[in-house]
Amino acid sequence: EASLILPFLCFLLAVLLQTILYLHDVSLFASAAYEAAGKGAELKNVDSGQRETYAREQAQKLLEGRCLACTVRNVEVHASSGRVRVKLTGNTGFLGGIQGD
């Protein structure tokens, strides 16, 4: 009986752990995108190119070394007058990719 139950419990534990790591990274991507966009929008008297560069650097700095189950694939930043939009995408082997907007 234990030979049937133990592998099943180990599988469930592995899936649970991977799901927790995935949800952590999803939350991290969303909060990093929000914070980087806010920091980029706070810049005054600079052009949109400088805002985009600053927001991209901030997003990368916020994600650096904090992702547990994924790798950062792309950081897209679009800035216009007073608005900054940051989109982060990543790869993970579990449940596809991750996006933070």
Disulfide bonds with the S-S distance in Angstrom:
none
